Amino acid sequence: MSMWQGDKGEPSAAGTGIKGEPGTPGLPGLSGFKVLKLPNKRLVTKATKVSRGKQDLMAQLDQEAHLDYLALQGSLEHQEQRVKLAFQALQVLTERRVLGGSLESQVLLAQQALKVPEGREA
């Protein structure tokens, strides 16, 4: 069926209406127009992906800030959780080779990441 034919496949005259029925007012050239129905799925665009990435990052930062706060309160469990989280982050960075430089610089970064707040014992 071409774009200029009606629903039943017969050509319709211009100005006879959308369905091609005589006597129905219509616009020229719309006899073959069909409304496309899109599925009810959300469209995922590049901006949506970036937005979701920012949400994930913010959630991770919130978790880290909360663990920092709890570690400052003095609970050994929370200090251990913070150290584990920092160590996991360091492992991910090392695996992705984001950290450059020598082994000594990586060790210094690891020590800074695992540093216990002043006034607290490890």
C-alpha positions as protocol buffer text, in pm:
chain_id: "A"
residue {
  index: 1
  type: MET
  ca { x: 0 y: 0 z: 0 }
}
residue {
  index: 2
  type: SER
  ca { x: 142 y: 335 z: -91 }
}
residue {
  index: 3
  type: MET
  ca { x: 140 y: 640 z: 127 }
}
residue {
  index: 4
  type: TRP
  ca { x: -138 y: 800 z: -76 }
}
residue {
  index: 5
  type: GLN
  ca { x: -390 y: 519 z: -48 }
}
residue {
  index: 6
  type: GLY
  ca { x: -661 y: 478 z: 211 }
}
residue {
  index: 7
  type: ASP
  ca { x: -694 y: 204 z: 471 }
}
residue {
  index: 8
  type: LYS
  ca { x: -857 y: -37 z: 226 }
}
residue {
  index: 9
  type: GLY
  ca { x: -596 y: 20 z: -41 }
}
residue {
  index: 10
  type: GLU
  ca { x: -806 y: 232 z: -277 }
}
residue {
  index: 11
  type: PRO
  ca { x: -682 y: 578 z: -371 }
}
residue {
  index: 12
  type: SER
  ca { x: -884 y: 858 z: -215 }
}
residue {
  index: 13
  type: ALA
  ca { x: -942 y: 1199 z: -361 }
}
residue {
  index: 14
  type: ALA
  ca { x: -789 y: 1501 z: -197 }
}
residue {
  index: 15
  type: GLY
  ca { x: -1026 y: 1681 z: 36 }
}
residue {
  index: 16
  type: THR
  ca { x: -1255 y: 1385 z: 97 }
}
residue {
  index: 17
  type: GLY
  ca { x: -1147 y: 1330 z: 458 }
}
residue {
  index: 18
  type: ILE
  ca { x: -909 y: 1116 z: 652 }
}
residue {
  index: 19
  type: LYS
  ca { x: -1103 y: 793 z: 597 }
}
residue {
  index: 20
  type: GLY
  ca { x: -1182 y: 879 z: 238 }
}
residue {
  index: 21
  type: GLU
  ca { x: -1557 y: 886 z: 294 }
}
residue {
  index: 22
  type: PRO
  ca { x: -1739 y: 1129 z: 64 }
}
residue {
  index: 23
  type: GLY
  ca { x: -1892 y: 1429 z: 234 }
}
residue {
  index: 24
  type: THR
  ca { x: -1652 y: 1425 z: 529 }
}
residue {
  index: 25
  type: PRO
  ca { x: -1450 y: 1744 z: 549 }
}
residue {
  index: 26
  type: GLY
  ca { x: -1079 y: 1676 z: 544 }
}
residue {
  index: 27
  type: LEU
  ca { x: -743 y: 1806 z: 440 }
}
residue {
  index: 28
  type: PRO
  ca { x: -582 y: 1725 z: 107 }
}
residue {
  index: 29
  type: GLY
  ca { x: -324 y: 1448 z: 120 }
}
residue {
  index: 30
  type: LEU
  ca { x: -416 y: 1306 z: 460 }
}
residue {
  index: 31
  type: SER
  ca { x: -609 y: 1006 z: 336 }
}
residue {
  index: 32
  type: GLY
  ca { x: -315 y: 771 z: 384 }
}
residue {
  index: 33
  type: PHE
  ca { x: -201 y: 919 z: 713 }
}
residue {
  index: 34
  type: LYS
  ca { x: -179 y: 673 z: 1001 }
}
residue {
  index: 35
  type: VAL
  ca { x: -102 y: 741 z: 1363 }
}
residue {
  index: 36
  type: LEU
  ca { x: 195 y: 539 z: 1478 }
}
residue {
  index: 37
  type: LYS
  ca { x: 144 y: 386 z: 1818 }
}
residue {
  index: 38
  type: LEU
  ca { x: 465 y: 353 z: 2015 }
}
residue {
  index: 39
  type: PRO
  ca { x: 508 y: 84 z: 2276 }
}
residue {
  index: 40
  type: ASN
  ca { x: 459 y: 190 z: 2635 }
}
residue {
  index: 41
  type: LYS
  ca { x: 832 y: 169 z: 2705 }
}
residue {
  index: 42
  type: ARG
  ca { x: 1031 y: 463 z: 2830 }
}
residue {
  index: 43
  type: LEU
  ca { x: 1273 y: 601 z: 2580 }
}
residue {
  index: 44
  type: VAL
  ca { x: 1632 y: 584 z: 2703 }
}
residue {
  index: 45
  type: THR
  ca { x: 1839 y: 864 z: 2561 }
}
residue {
  index: 46
  type: LYS
  ca { x: 2201 y: 955 z: 2610 }
}
residue {
  index: 47
  type: ALA
  ca { x: 2094 y: 1226 z: 2855 }
}
residue {
  index: 48
  type: THR
  ca { x: 1897 y: 967 z: 3053 }
}
residue {
  index: 49
  type: LYS
  ca { x: 2202 y: 743 z: 3077 }
}
residue {
  index: 50
  type: VAL
  ca { x: 2417 y: 1033 z: 3196 }
}
residue {
  index: 51
  type: SER
  ca { x: 2151 y: 1125 z: 3449 }
}
residue {
  index: 52
  type: ARG
  ca { x: 2137 y: 768 z: 3581 }
}
residue {
  index: 53
  type: GLY
  ca { x: 2517 y: 764 z: 3603 }
}
residue {
  index: 54
  type: LYS
  ca { x: 2509 y: 1082 z: 3809 }
}
residue {
  index: 55
  type: GLN
  ca { x: 2245 y: 932 z: 4036 }
}
residue {
  index: 56
  type: ASP
  ca { x: 2462 y: 624 z: 4091 }
}
residue {
  index: 57
  type: LEU
  ca { x: 2763 y: 841 z: 4168 }
}
residue {
  index: 58
  type: MET
  ca { x: 2564 y: 1056 z: 4410 }
}
residue {
  index: 59
  type: ALA
  ca { x: 2433 y: 746 z: 4586 }
}
residue {
  index: 60
  type: GLN
  ca { x: 2787 y: 614 z: 4623 }
}
residue {
  index: 61
  type: LEU
  ca { x: 2910 y: 949 z: 4756 }
}
residue {
  index: 62
  type: ASP
  ca { x: 2620 y: 961 z: 5002 }
}
residue {
  index: 63
  type: GLN
  ca { x: 2708 y: 614 z: 5126 }
}
residue {
  index: 64
  type: GLU
  ca { x: 3074 y: 709 z: 5168 }
}
residue {
  index: 65
  type: ALA
  ca { x: 2985 y: 1030 z: 5352 }
}
residue {
  index: 66
  type: HIS
  ca { x: 2752 y: 839 z: 5584 }
}
residue {
  index: 67
  type: LEU
  ca { x: 3023 y: 583 z: 5660 }
}
residue {
  index: 68
  type: ASP
  ca { x: 3271 y: 865 z: 5726 }
}
residue {
  index: 69
  type: TYR
  ca { x: 3027 y: 1018 z: 5972 }
}
residue {
  index: 70
  type: LEU
  ca { x: 2971 y: 686 z: 6149 }
}
residue {
  index: 71
  type: ALA
  ca { x: 3347 y: 619 z: 6159 }
}
residue {
  index: 72
  type: LEU
  ca { x: 3398 y: 954 z: 6329 }
}
residue {
  index: 73
  type: GLN
  ca { x: 3147 y: 846 z: 6592 }
}
residue {
  index: 74
  type: GLY
  ca { x: 3392 y: 577 z: 6701 }
}
residue {
  index: 75
  type: SER
  ca { x: 3224 y: 247 z: 6613 }
}
residue {
  index: 76
  type: LEU
  ca { x: 3483 y: -12 z: 6509 }
}
residue {
  index: 77
  type: GLU
  ca { x: 3231 y: -183 z: 6279 }
}
residue {
  index: 78
  type: HIS
  ca { x: 3178 y: 137 z: 6084 }
}
residue {
  index: 79
  type: GLN
  ca { x: 3551 y: 203 z: 6064 }
}
residue {
  index: 80
  type: GLU
  ca { x: 3599 y: -146 z: 5922 }
}
residue {
  index: 81
  type: GLN
  ca { x: 3322 y: -88 z: 5665 }
}
residue {
  index: 82
  type: ARG
  ca { x: 3485 y: 240 z: 5560 }
}
residue {
  index: 83
  type: VAL
  ca { x: 3826 y: 74 z: 5521 }
}
residue {
  index: 84
  type: LYS
  ca { x: 3674 y: -209 z: 5316 }
}
residue {
  index: 85
  type: LEU
  ca { x: 3491 y: 37 z: 5091 }
}
residue {
  index: 86
  type: ALA
  ca { x: 3808 y: 242 z: 5036 }
}
residue {
  index: 87
  type: PHE
  ca { x: 4007 y: -73 z: 4960 }
}
residue {
  index: 88
  type: GLN
  ca { x: 3745 y: -190 z: 4707 }
}
residue {
  index: 89
  type: ALA
  ca { x: 3752 y: 150 z: 4537 }
}
residue {
  index: 90
  type: LEU
  ca { x: 4130 y: 132 z: 4519 }
}
residue {
  index: 91
  type: GLN
  ca { x: 4113 y: -216 z: 4367 }
}
residue {
  index: 92
  type: VAL
  ca { x: 3869 y: -100 z: 4100 }
}
residue {
  index: 93
  type: LEU
  ca { x: 4088 y: 198 z: 4013 }
}
residue {
  index: 94
  type: THR
  ca { x: 4396 y: -22 z: 3994 }
}
residue {
  index: 95
  type: GLU
  ca { x: 4220 y: -281 z: 3776 }
}
residue {
  index: 96
  type: ARG
  ca { x: 4106 y: -11 z: 3536 }
}
residue {
  index: 97
  type: ARG
  ca { x: 4458 y: 134 z: 3537 }
}
residue {
  index: 98
  type: VAL
  ca { x: 4322 y: 475 z: 3621 }
}
residue {
  index: 99
  type: LEU
  ca { x: 4599 y: 520 z: 3875 }
}
residue {
  index: 100
  type: GLY
  ca { x: 4920 y: 599 z: 3700 }
}
residue {
  index: 101
  type: GLY
  ca { x: 5273 y: 643 z: 3820 }
}
residue {
  index: 102
  type: SER
  ca { x: 5493 y: 427 z: 4030 }
}
residue {
  index: 103
  type: LEU
  ca { x: 5404 y: 165 z: 4285 }
}
residue {
  index: 104
  type: GLU
  ca { x: 5516 y: 403 z: 4559 }
}
residue {
  index: 105
  type: SER
  ca { x: 5260 y: 665 z: 4452 }
}
residue {
  index: 106
  type: GLN
  ca { x: 4987 y: 399 z: 4447 }
}
residue {
  index: 107
  type: VAL
  ca { x: 5085 y: 287 z: 4799 }
}
residue {
  index: 108
  type: LEU
  ca { x: 5071 y: 649 z: 4919 }
}
residue {
  index: 109
  type: LEU
  ca { x: 4724 y: 687 z: 4767 }
}
residue {
  index: 110
  type: ALA
  ca { x: 4616 y: 363 z: 4935 }
}
residue {
  index: 111
  type: GLN
  ca { x: 4747 y: 484 z: 5270 }
}
residue {
  index: 112
  type: GLN
  ca { x: 4560 y: 812 z: 5232 }
}
residue {
  index: 113
  type: ALA
  ca { x: 4240 y: 627 z: 5141 }
}
residue {
  index: 114
  type: LEU
  ca { x: 4274 y: 399 z: 5444 }
}
residue {
  index: 115
  type: LYS
  ca { x: 4379 y: 674 z: 5686 }
}
residue {
  index: 116
  type: VAL
  ca { x: 4207 y: 652 z: 6024 }
}
residue {
  index: 117
  type: PRO
  ca { x: 4070 y: 985 z: 6154 }
}
residue {
  index: 118
  type: GLU
  ca { x: 4293 y: 1161 z: 6406 }
}
residue {
  index: 119
  type: GLY
  ca { x: 4223 y: 1077 z: 6768 }
}
residue {
  index: 120
  type: ARG
  ca { x: 4106 y: 725 z: 6681 }
}
residue {
  index: 121
  type: GLU
  ca { x: 4306 y: 406 z: 6693 }
}
residue {
  index: 122
  type: ALA
  ca { x: 4299 y: 151 z: 6413 }
}
